[in-house]
Amino acid sequence: MHIHRIAHFDATRFQPGALHGAITVTCKEFLYDPRRQKGLVWVFVAETGLTQDFWIEIVRSGGEWAIRPARGCGIVPTVGVQCALDLVRDTAQQTVLVHGAPPNIHSTR
């Protein structure tokens, strides 16, 4: 599973998205605490034989933003979970592309 890091994120422009196909990912809710610089996205993932709902956090970590499953979420690391992380990353990146900030993507395992 890849944990994503992005250089810029603007929570005021974040619009939860969805992905429909063999794997369905739906972002149900987005919460953000500006004081802690931490956002939570509640996602629902449906794939063959398994459905999961869990929180993905977007959190300031050093000079970047980390996008990862929130601590304490009991998930089965599947392709669907990775699709959810990728969707949140892509949506988070779109919050700054409007301002012309260059995307800076780093993925770690």
C-alpha positions, 0 to 999 in steps of 0.5 A: 500500500502506498502512502502519499505525500503532496507538497500543497493542500487547500482544505477550503477547496477540497471537494470529496469525489467518487470512483465507479467501476469494478471498484467503487469508492465514495467519499462520504464526509470531510472534516478539517481542523485548521489548528491541527492542520489535519483533515479526515475523509470518510470513505466507503470502498466496495469491491468483489466480495468485500466492502469497507468504510474507514477514515483517510487522514490528510495531515501536515507532516513537516513541509508536506501533507501525508495522505494515509489511513487514519490511525486505529482504522481496521482495514484489509489492505486491498486494491480498493483501499489503494484506489481510495488513497489515490482518489483522495490524493488526486482530489487533494492535488486539485485544490492547489492546481487552481492557484497554479502551485506545482504538484509535487508527488511522493509515494512511499511504501 
